[in-house]
């Protein structure tokens, strides 16, 4: 009874912890989206900027409260669309200042033509003239700013003799807001891939199970991914099903590492070699060491070799080894069993470790052009773009695309891709196609060396029943495919 109760408690605790991990992951993924970053910044930095100007206004009589409405709307325009047409600090400051000057000029001309209006009254002539002047002035010098029009109209309410102070206060206040925006955009928004995106900070310790005929290509892919970070390393994993065989391989690896290839002399080691075929073990170890040396030379990243005994299942053994060797990414070769995805790949996708499953078309070990299809902005999309940039290098080409239906909003899709691409400093091409993803990839993918695609773990069971994952629908494609999953 106690054992049953203890198991129930442990199961409940594990489920609660799993739920907490999923919630933290989902929150982190939500926080990484550019739209979330922008909205949170609007909620924080626009009130902060206006609060700073209000404090100065209460301290300095020269700063007029009349400038606050256009200042708030202009600040929102800056932070809400930091890559947009009006997200220009010089345009923001110049436009508001010119607007205040045009309001002053329109009021002066109106007072001479039709006479001065009563306090807090604006004549039709002064309003029309102020708007005309600000439109002509901003257009002629290329400083079109929507908030300039409201600044010009509010300037008509400034009491006579205080227009110079109002003009100066507009310049100072807009300069303060623009300075906050410049610092935020340069130090935070434009650096969000390295400052905030957790998906591109790690994945530099890569475990590669040497499974199947294309394992060499996958190992080199893992080396290129790891070499992008200074602390990167690659661990080649050989999984065997016999403890004595694993021990023999480890001993031979240790001998080679120590520079002593002579046979060991202890009775236990002699018995070990009597139980296994030394020549077969030497061939296996030689191949592993050759592969490791090739990766170290080509990718310039340290490479280790680990031998593990399969325990329970291949997937569980790989995941346990990833934990033991402190690896945060498993790069596994694509494998099938009886026409379906191999069980160990399913186990990897269900784990909490980042996984990349590589399906090599022809054993290529260099990728100059990469295509990244995405459905929406997410941490998986960030990871796929980051991997594409690591693999193609400084001279390669990366394209990010999305497929929409005939009635979907193209502008929204273009904005989503732009936000994804702008999070990285490298040049990235964006493409929007009004076509289903499978025919699009079949037509477009041959022009690329590698296609990185999500594992589609977030689809519902009904969706999976109706249509298989995209990577299974493009099985016959003659292009390398990398299936990415964030644990």
Secondary structure as a PSIPRED ss2 file (coil, helix, strand):
# PSIPRED VFORMAT (PSIPRED V4.0)

   1 X C   1.000  0.000  0.000
   2 X H   0.000  1.000  0.000
   3 X H   0.000  1.000  0.000
   4 X H   0.000  1.000  0.000
   5 X H   0.000  1.000  0.000
   6 X H   0.000  1.000  0.000
   7 X H   0.000  1.000  0.000
   8 X H   0.000  1.000  0.000
   9 X H   0.000  1.000  0.000
  10 X H   0.000  1.000  0.000
  11 X H   0.000  1.000  0.000
  12 X H   0.000  1.000  0.000
  13 X H   0.000  1.000  0.000
  14 X H   0.000  1.000  0.000
  15 X H   0.000  1.000  0.000
  16 X H   0.000  1.000  0.000
  17 X H   0.000  1.000  0.000
  18 X H   0.000  1.000  0.000
  19 X H   0.000  1.000  0.000
  20 X H   0.000  1.000  0.000
  21 X H   0.000  1.000  0.000
  22 X H   0.000  1.000  0.000
  23 X H   0.000  1.000  0.000
  24 X H   0.000  1.000  0.000
  25 X H   0.000  1.000  0.000
  26 X H   0.000  1.000  0.000
  27 X H   0.000  1.000  0.000
  28 X H   0.000  1.000  0.000
  29 X H   0.000  1.000  0.000
  30 X H   0.000  1.000  0.000
  31 X H   0.000  1.000  0.000
  32 X H   0.000  1.000  0.000
  33 X C   1.000  0.000  0.000
  34 X H   0.000  1.000  0.000
  35 X H   0.000  1.000  0.000
  36 X H   0.000  1.000  0.000
  37 X H   0.000  1.000  0.000
  38 X H   0.000  1.000  0.000
  39 X H   0.000  1.000  0.000
  40 X H   0.000  1.000  0.000
  41 X H   0.000  1.000  0.000
  42 X H   0.000  1.000  0.000
  43 X H   0.000  1.000  0.000
  44 X H   0.000  1.000  0.000
  45 X H   0.000  1.000  0.000
  46 X H   0.000  1.000  0.000
  47 X H   0.000  1.000  0.000
  48 X H   0.000  1.000  0.000
  49 X H   0.000  1.000  0.000
  50 X H   0.000  1.000  0.000
  51 X H   0.000  1.000  0.000
  52 X H   0.000  1.000  0.000
  53 X H   0.000  1.000  0.000
  54 X H   0.000  1.000  0.000
  55 X H   0.000  1.000  0.000
  56 X H   0.000  1.000  0.000
  57 X H   0.000  1.000  0.000
  58 X H   0.000  1.000  0.000
  59 X H   0.000  1.000  0.000
  60 X C   1.000  0.000  0.000
  61 X C   1.000  0.000  0.000
  62 X C   1.000  0.000  0.000
  63 X C   1.000  0.000  0.000
  64 X C   1.000  0.000  0.000
  65 X H   0.000  1.000  0.000
  66 X H   0.000  1.000  0.000
  67 X H   0.000  1.000  0.000
  68 X H   0.000  1.000  0.000
  69 X H   0.000  1.000  0.000
  70 X H   0.000  1.000  0.000
  71 X H   0.000  1.000  0.000
  72 X H   0.000  1.000  0.000
  73 X H   0.000  1.000  0.000
  74 X H   0.000  1.000  0.000
  75 X H   0.000  1.000  0.000
  76 X H   0.000  1.000  0.000
  77 X H   0.000  1.000  0.000
  78 X H   0.000  1.000  0.000
  79 X H   0.000  1.000  0.000
  80 X H   0.000  1.000  0.000
  81 X C   1.000  0.000  0.000
  82 X C   1.000  0.000  0.000
  83 X C   1.000  0.000  0.000
  84 X C   1.000  0.000  0.000
  85 X C   1.000  0.000  0.000
  86 X C   1.000  0.000  0.000
  87 X C   1.000  0.000  0.000
  88 X C   1.000  0.000  0.000
  89 X H   0.000  1.000  0.000
  90 X H   0.000  1.000  0.000
  91 X H   0.000  1.000  0.000
  92 X H   0.000  1.000  0.000
  93 X H   0.000  1.000  0.000
  94 X H   0.000  1.000  0.000
  95 X H   0.000  1.000  0.000
  96 X H   0.000  1.000  0.000
  97 X H   0.000  1.000  0.000
  98 X H   0.000  1.000  0.000
  99 X H   0.000  1.000  0.000
 100 X H   0.000  1.000  0.000
 101 X H   0.000  1.000  0.000
 102 X H   0.000  1.000  0.000
 103 X H   0.000  1.000  0.000
 104 X H   0.000  1.000  0.000
 105 X H   0.000  1.000  0.000
 106 X H   0.000  1.000  0.000
 107 X H   0.000  1.000  0.000
 108 X H   0.000  1.000  0.000
 109 X H   0.000  1.000  0.000
 110 X H   0.000  1.000  0.000
 111 X H   0.000  1.000  0.000
 112 X H   0.000  1.000  0.000
 113 X H   0.000  1.000  0.000
 114 X H   0.000  1.000  0.000
 115 X C   1.000  0.000  0.000
 116 X C   1.000  0.000  0.000
 117 X C   1.000  0.000  0.000
 118 X C   1.000  0.000  0.000
 119 X C   1.000  0.000  0.000
 120 X C   1.000  0.000  0.000
 121 X C   1.000  0.000  0.000
 122 X C   1.000  0.000  0.000
 123 X C   1.000  0.000  0.000
 124 X H   0.000  1.000  0.000
 125 X H   0.000  1.000  0.000
 126 X H   0.000  1.000  0.000
 127 X H   0.000  1.000  0.000
 128 X H   0.000  1.000  0.000
 129 X H   0.000  1.000  0.000
 130 X H   0.000  1.000  0.000
 131 X H   0.000  1.000  0.000
 132 X H   0.000  1.000  0.000
 133 X H   0.000  1.000  0.000
 134 X H   0.000  1.000  0.000
 135 X H   0.000  1.000  0.000
 136 X H   0.000  1.000  0.000
 137 X H   0.000  1.000  0.000
 138 X H   0.000  1.000  0.000
 139 X H   0.000  1.000  0.000
 140 X H   0.000  1.000  0.000
 141 X C   1.000  0.000  0.000
 142 X C   1.000  0.000  0.000
 143 X C   1.000  0.000  0.000
 144 X C   1.000  0.000  0.000
 145 X C   1.000  0.000  0.000
 146 X C   1.000  0.000  0.000
 147 X H   0.000  1.000  0.000
 148 X H   0.000  1.000  0.000
 149 X H   0.000  1.000  0.000
 150 X H   0.000  1.000  0.000
 151 X H   0.000  1.000  0.000
 152 X H   0.000  1.000  0.000
 153 X H   0.000  1.000  0.000
 154 X H   0.000  1.000  0.000
 155 X H   0.000  1.000  0.000
 156 X C   1.000  0.000  0.000
 157 X C   1.000  0.000  0.000
 158 X C   1.000  0.000  0.000
 159 X C   1.000  0.000  0.000
 160 X C   1.000  0.000  0.000
 161 X C   1.000  0.000  0.000
 162 X C   1.000  0.000  0.000
 163 X H   0.000  1.000  0.000
 164 X H   0.000  1.000  0.000
 165 X H   0.000  1.000  0.000
 166 X H   0.000  1.000  0.000
 167 X H   0.000  1.000  0.000
 168 X H   0.000  1.000  0.000
 169 X H   0.000  1.000  0.000
 170 X H   0.000  1.000  0.000
 171 X H   0.000  1.000  0.000
 172 X H   0.000  1.000  0.000
 173 X H   0.000  1.000  0.000
 174 X H   0.000  1.000  0.000
 175 X H   0.000  1.000  0.000
 176 X H   0.000  1.000  0.000
 177 X H   0.000  1.000  0.000
 178 X H   0.000  1.000  0.000
 179 X H   0.000  1.000  0.000
 180 X H   0.000  1.000  0.000
 181 X H   0.000  1.000  0.000
 182 X H   0.000  1.000  0.000
 183 X H   0.000  1.000  0.000
 184 X H   0.000  1.000  0.000
 185 X H   0.000  1.000  0.000
 186 X H   0.000  1.000  0.000
 187 X H   0.000  1.000  0.000
 188 X H   0.000  1.000  0.000
 189 X H   0.000  1.000  0.000
 190 X C   1.000  0.000  0.000
 191 X C   1.000  0.000  0.000
 192 X H   0.000  1.000  0.000
 193 X H   0.000  1.000  0.000
 194 X H   0.000  1.000  0.000
 195 X H   0.000  1.000  0.000
 196 X C   1.000  0.000  0.000
 197 X C   1.000  0.000  0.000
 198 X H   0.000  1.000  0.000
 199 X H   0.000  1.000  0.000
 200 X H   0.000  1.000  0.000
 201 X C   1.000  0.000  0.000
 202 X C   1.000  0.000  0.000
 203 X C   1.000  0.000  0.000
 204 X C   1.000  0.000  0.000
 205 X E   0.000  0.000  1.000
 206 X E   0.000  0.000  1.000
 207 X E   0.000  0.000  1.000
 208 X E   0.000  0.000  1.000
 209 X E   0.000  0.000  1.000
 210 X C   1.000  0.000  0.000
 211 X C   1.000  0.000  0.000
 212 X C   1.000  0.000  0.000
 213 X C   1.000  0.000  0.000
 214 X C   1.000  0.000  0.000
 215 X H   0.000  1.000  0.000
 216 X H   0.000  1.000  0.000
 217 X H   0.000  1.000  0.000
 218 X H   0.000  1.000  0.000
 219 X H   0.000  1.000  0.000
 220 X H   0.000  1.000  0.000
 221 X H   0.000  1.000  0.000
 222 X H   0.000  1.000  0.000
 223 X H   0.000  1.000  0.000
 224 X H   0.000  1.000  0.000
 225 X H   0.000  1.000  0.000
 226 X H   0.000  1.000  0.000
 227 X C   1.000  0.000  0.000
 228 X C   1.000  0.000  0.000
 229 X C   1.000  0.000  0.000
 230 X C   1.000  0.000  0.000
 231 X C   1.000  0.000  0.000
 232 X C   1.000  0.000  0.000
 233 X E   0.000  0.000  1.000
 234 X E   0.000  0.000  1.000
 235 X E   0.000  0.000  1.000
 236 X E   0.000  0.000  1.000
 237 X E   0.000  0.000  1.000
 238 X E   0.000  0.000  1.000
 239 X E   0.000  0.000  1.000
 240 X E   0.000  0.000  1.000
 241 X C   1.000  0.000  0.000
 242 X C   1.000  0.000  0.000
 243 X H   0.000  1.000  0.000
 244 X H   0.000  1.000  0.000
 245 X H   0.000  1.000  0.000
 246 X H   0.000  1.000  0.000
 247 X H   0.000  1.000  0.000
 248 X H   0.000  1.000  0.000
 249 X H   0.000  1.000  0.000
 250 X H   0.000  1.000  0.000
 251 X H   0.000  1.000  0.000
 252 X H   0.000  1.000  0.000
 253 X H   0.000  1.000  0.000
 254 X H   0.000  1.000  0.000
 255 X H   0.000  1.000  0.000
 256 X H   0.000  1.000  0.000
 257 X H   0.000  1.000  0.000
 258 X H   0.000  1.000  0.000
 259 X C   1.000  0.000  0.000
 260 X C   1.000  0.000  0.000
 261 X C   1.000  0.000  0.000
 262 X C   1.000  0.000  0.000
 263 X C   1.000  0.000  0.000
 264 X C   1.000  0.000  0.000
 265 X C   1.000  0.000  0.000
 266 X C   1.000  0.000  0.000
 267 X H   0.000  1.000  0.000
 268 X H   0.000  1.000  0.000
 269 X H   0.000  1.000  0.000
 270 X H   0.000  1.000  0.000
 271 X H   0.000  1.000  0.000
 272 X H   0.000  1.000  0.000
 273 X H   0.000  1.000  0.000
 274 X H   0.000  1.000  0.000
 275 X H   0.000  1.000  0.000
 276 X C   1.000  0.000  0.000
 277 X C   1.000  0.000  0.000
 278 X H   0.000  1.000  0.000
 279 X H   0.000  1.000  0.000
 280 X H   0.000  1.000  0.000
 281 X H   0.000  1.000  0.000
 282 X H   0.000  1.000  0.000
 283 X H   0.000  1.000  0.000
 284 X H   0.000  1.000  0.000
 285 X H   0.000  1.000  0.000
 286 X H   0.000  1.000  0.000
 287 X H   0.000  1.000  0.000
 288 X H   0.000  1.000  0.000
 289 X H   0.000  1.000  0.000
 290 X H   0.000  1.000  0.000
 291 X H   0.000  1.000  0.000
 292 X H   0.000  1.000  0.000
 293 X H   0.000  1.000  0.000
 294 X H   0.000  1.000  0.000
 295 X H   0.000  1.000  0.000
 296 X H   0.000  1.000  0.000
 297 X H   0.000  1.000  0.000
 298 X H   0.000  1.000  0.000
 299 X H   0.000  1.000  0.000
 300 X C   1.000  0.000  0.000
 301 X C   1.000  0.000  0.000
 302 X E   0.000  0.000  1.000
 303 X E   0.000  0.000  1.000
 304 X E   0.000  0.000  1.000
 305 X E   0.000  0.000  1.000
 306 X E   0.000  0.000  1.000
 307 X E   0.000  0.000  1.000
 308 X E   0.000  0.000  1.000
 309 X E   0.000  0.000  1.000
 310 X C   1.000  0.000  0.000
 311 X C   1.000  0.000  0.000
 312 X C   1.000  0.000  0.000
 313 X C   1.000  0.000  0.000
 314 X H   0.000  1.000  0.000
 315 X H   0.000  1.000  0.000
 316 X H   0.000  1.000  0.000
 317 X H   0.000  1.000  0.000
 318 X H   0.000  1.000  0.000
 319 X H   0.000  1.000  0.000
 320 X H   0.000  1.000  0.000
 321 X H   0.000  1.000  0.000
 322 X H   0.000  1.000  0.000
 323 X H   0.000  1.000  0.000
 324 X H   0.000  1.000  0.000
 325 X C   1.000  0.000  0.000
 326 X C   1.000  0.000  0.000
 327 X C   1.000  0.000  0.000
 328 X C   1.000  0.000  0.000
 329 X E   0.000  0.000  1.000
 330 X E   0.000  0.000  1.000
 331 X E   0.000  0.000  1.000
 332 X E   0.000  0.000  1.000
 333 X E   0.000  0.000  1.000
 334 X C   1.000  0.000  0.000
 335 X C   1.000  0.000  0.000
 336 X E   0.000  0.000  1.000
 337 X E   0.000  0.000  1.000
 338 X C   1.000  0.000  0.000
 339 X C   1.000  0.000  0.000
 340 X E   0.000  0.000  1.000
 341 X E   0.000  0.000  1.000
 342 X C   1.000  0.000  0.000
 343 X H   0.000  1.000  0.000
 344 X H   0.000  1.000  0.000
 345 X H   0.000  1.000  0.000
 346 X H   0.000  1.000  0.000
 347 X H   0.000  1.000  0.000
 348 X H   0.000  1.000  0.000
 349 X H   0.000  1.000  0.000
 350 X C   1.000  0.000  0.000
 351 X C   1.000  0.000  0.000
 352 X C   1.000  0.000  0.000
 353 X C   1.000  0.000  0.000
 354 X E   0.000  0.000  1.000
 355 X E   0.000  0.000  1.000
 356 X E   0.000  0.000  1.000
 357 X E   0.000  0.000  1.000
 358 X E   0.000  0.000  1.000
 359 X E   0.000  0.000  1.000
 360 X C   1.000  0.000  0.000
 361 X C   1.000  0.000  0.000
 362 X C   1.000  0.000  0.000
 363 X C   1.000  0.000  0.000
 364 X C   1.000  0.000  0.000
 365 X C   1.000  0.000  0.000
 366 X C   1.000  0.000  0.000
 367 X C   1.000  0.000  0.000
 368 X C   1.000  0.000  0.000
 369 X E   0.000  0.000  1.000
 370 X E   0.000  0.000  1.000
 371 X E   0.000  0.000  1.000
 372 X E   0.000  0.000  1.000
 373 X E   0.000  0.000  1.000
 374 X C   1.000  0.000  0.000
 375 X C   1.000  0.000  0.000
 376 X C   1.000  0.000  0.000
 377 X C   1.000  0.000  0.000
 378 X C   1.000  0.000  0.000
 379 X H   0.000  1.000  0.000
 380 X H   0.000  1.000  0.000
 381 X H   0.000  1.000  0.000
 382 X H   0.000  1.000  0.000
 383 X H   0.000  1.000  0.000
 384 X H   0.000  1.000  0.000
 385 X H   0.000  1.000  0.000
 386 X H   0.000  1.000  0.000
 387 X H   0.000  1.000  0.000
 388 X H   0.000  1.000  0.000
 389 X H   0.000  1.000  0.000
 390 X H   0.000  1.000  0.000
 391 X H   0.000  1.000  0.000
 392 X H   0.000  1.000  0.000
 393 X C   1.000  0.000  0.000
 394 X C   1.000  0.000  0.000
 395 X C   1.000  0.000  0.000
 396 X C   1.000  0.000  0.000
 397 X E   0.000  0.000  1.000
 398 X E   0.000  0.000  1.000
 399 X E   0.000  0.000  1.000
 400 X E   0.000  0.000  1.000
 401 X E   0.000  0.000  1.000
 402 X E   0.000  0.000  1.000
 403 X E   0.000  0.000  1.000
 404 X C   1.000  0.000  0.000
 405 X C   1.000  0.000  0.000
 406 X C   1.000  0.000  0.000
 407 X C   1.000  0.000  0.000
 408 X C   1.000  0.000  0.000
 409 X C   1.000  0.000  0.000
 410 X H   0.000  1.000  0.000
 411 X H   0.000  1.000  0.000
 412 X H   0.000  1.000  0.000
 413 X H   0.000  1.000  0.000
 414 X H   0.000  1.000  0.000
 415 X H   0.000  1.000  0.000
 416 X H   0.000  1.000  0.000
 417 X H   0.000  1.000  0.000
 418 X H   0.000  1.000  0.000
 419 X H   0.000  1.000  0.000
 420 X H   0.000  1.000  0.000
 421 X H   0.000  1.000  0.000
 422 X H   0.000  1.000  0.000
 423 X C   1.000  0.000  0.000
 424 X C   1.000  0.000  0.000
 425 X C   1.000  0.000  0.000
 426 X C   1.000  0.000  0.000
 427 X C   1.000  0.000  0.000
 428 X C   1.000  0.000  0.000
 429 X E   0.000  0.000  1.000
 430 X E   0.000  0.000  1.000
 431 X E   0.000  0.000  1.000
 432 X E   0.000  0.000  1.000
 433 X E   0.000  0.000  1.000
 434 X C   1.000  0.000  0.000
 435 X C   1.000  0.000  0.000
 436 X C   1.000  0.000  0.000
 437 X H   0.000  1.000  0.000
 438 X H   0.000  1.000  0.000
 439 X H   0.000  1.000  0.000
 440 X H   0.000  1.000  0.000
 441 X H   0.000  1.000  0.000
 442 X H   0.000  1.000  0.000
 443 X H   0.000  1.000  0.000
 444 X H   0.000  1.000  0.000
 445 X H   0.000  1.000  0.000
 446 X H   0.000  1.000  0.000
 447 X H   0.000  1.000  0.000
 448 X C   1.000  0.000  0.000
 449 X C   1.000  0.000  0.000
 450 X E   0.000  0.000  1.000
 451 X E   0.000  0.000  1.000
 452 X E   0.000  0.000  1.000
 453 X E   0.000  0.000  1.000
 454 X E   0.000  0.000  1.000
 455 X C   1.000  0.000  0.000
 456 X C   1.000  0.000  0.000
 457 X C   1.000  0.000  0.000
 458 X C   1.000  0.000  0.000
 459 X C   1.000  0.000  0.000
 460 X C   1.000  0.000  0.000
 461 X H   0.000  1.000  0.000
 462 X H   0.000  1.000  0.000
 463 X H   0.000  1.000  0.000
 464 X H   0.000  1.000  0.000
 465 X H   0.000  1.000  0.000
 466 X H   0.000  1.000  0.000
 467 X C   1.000  0.000  0.000
 468 X C   1.000  0.000  0.000
 469 X C   1.000  0.000  0.000
 470 X H   0.000  1.000  0.000
 471 X H   0.000  1.000  0.000
 472 X H   0.000  1.000  0.000
 473 X H   0.000  1.000  0.000
 474 X C   1.000  0.000  0.000
 475 X C   1.000  0.000  0.000
 476 X C   1.000  0.000  0.000
 477 X C   1.000  0.000  0.000
 478 X C   1.000  0.000  0.000
 479 X C   1.000  0.000  0.000
 480 X E   0.000  0.000  1.000
 481 X E   0.000  0.000  1.000
 482 X E   0.000  0.000  1.000
 483 X E   0.000  0.000  1.000
 484 X E   0.000  0.000  1.000
 485 X E   0.000  0.000  1.000
 486 X C   1.000  0.000  0.000
 487 X C   1.000  0.000  0.000
